[in-house]
Amino acid sequence: MRIVFFTHYFPPEGNAPASRTYEHCVRWAKAGNEVTVITGVPNVPDGIPYPGYRNRWRSQKETIDGVEVIRVWTFLAPNAGFLKRTLNYVSYMMSAFWTSLFVARPDVIIATSPQFFCGWAGVVSQFFRRKPFVLEIRDIWPESITAVGAMRKSTLTKILEWLEKKMYLAADHIVAVGQGYRDNVVSKVNVQDRISVIYNGVDGSHFSPGSPDRDFLDRFGMSDRFVVSYVGTIGMAHGLETVLDAAEILKRERQEGIGFLLVGDGANRKELERQCHERGLDDIVRFTGRLDKSEMPKVIASSDALLVHLRACELFETVIPSKIFEAMAMKRPIILGVRGESAEIVRQSGSGIEMEPSNPSDLVACVQRLRNDRDLYERLSESGRDFVLTRFSRDRFAEDFLQLLHLVVEKKKAGI
C-alpha cells in the first residue's frame, strides 16, 4: 500500500506529534508499505532550521529509516505569537498540498493535527487525488488556543470552528488519540460510524529501565537531589508556573534536597527562566533547554519521578500526554497534574499519584510523599512497565492503525 502522510512535525524534531508519526510510519515501511511523509524543515520551537537543513523554496527529499521524507518551504516562526504561527501553518498547508500533486498516486492520504491547517492539506489533496482520507486528531484546535488565552472568542474563531467541522466531515475516517478527543469531535459532528481511538504508546525496547547518568545530573547540579523532572513542551497549556511556586514553598520552608528539572523548550521557557532567576529559585529549578529525543531515556532514568502537568482546564481533561507511557516503561513514578482519561490510566496502572492541577502546595506534598515513603515509591515504580507494555504497545497500535487503513481503502473501493 502507498501511503502519503501530512504532518507539520517530524524527526529530528522530538515532540510527541513527531514521535508518534515517525514510529508508526517506520513500522508501516518495515511491513512493506511505501510511505511518504510531507513535512517542513525541522525548526521547532525556535523557528530556526536545525543544523544541516535549509528552508528552501524547492522541496527537499531524504530517506529516514525506510520512510521517504519530503520537506517543503514554510514561513518559519518561533513557537510563540498567534499571527506568525498562523502564517507558518497556512504556508505549510499550501506548500504541502502543492508538493503532494507530484507524489506517486497514493492508496490512502493521512493528515495529523495539532493545527488543523495540516488537516486541511489532506482535505484538499483528497479532493484532487480522489483517494480515501484519514484524519488523525491529536489536539482540539482552535478550541485549545482559546482555552490557554492565546486568542479570544471572536468572529475569526467562529470561522475557524466552522472550518474545523468541515474538516471532520470531509474525512473518510477519523483517528483520535483518546476517548476524550473522540467524544469532543462527536459532540460537534455526526461521525460516530467513522471514528476510532488509537492511543499513543511506547516502544519498550527504547524506553527500558536504566541507571541514573551521573554526568547528566552533575551538569545541571542535581546529583545530590531527589529529582522531579518535567519533560516536554514548556508552553502556555502546561502551567509550569506551578513548579516555580512549589519551589518557593520549599525554599521558604527550608526543605532541602529536592530539585525540579524542566527538560524541553517552548513559548514560555524564557519567561519562566526569568521569573526563576528573579525569585532566587535557580538552586532548586533548572532548565535544560531542548535536548535530542535520543537523550530522553537518559533523562528519565536520571530522574526520581516524572511530573506530568497541564493547566486546570476542562478541555485538557481530554489530553493523554504520551510521557506517562514512557515513565511507566522506565519504572519511574508519575506525579500527575492532569484530570480525565489520563488520570484513569495512571490509576489503573498503579504507577503514580495525583495532584490538583495548578496547585503548588499539592505538588510539594506529592514530592514529599514519594521522597519519604520508600515502600510507596518502590510500589509505584514497579507497577507501570508490565501494564504499559501490555496495554499501550507502540507495535500493537501501529498494526491496528495499518489494518484500519486497509479497511478504509477497501470500503472506498467498494463504494461503502
Summary of the structure (lengths in Angstrom):
residues: 416
radius of gyration: 21.2
end to end distance: 19.4
largest distance: 69.5
contacts: 1431
relative contact order: 0.11
helix: 46%
strand: 17%
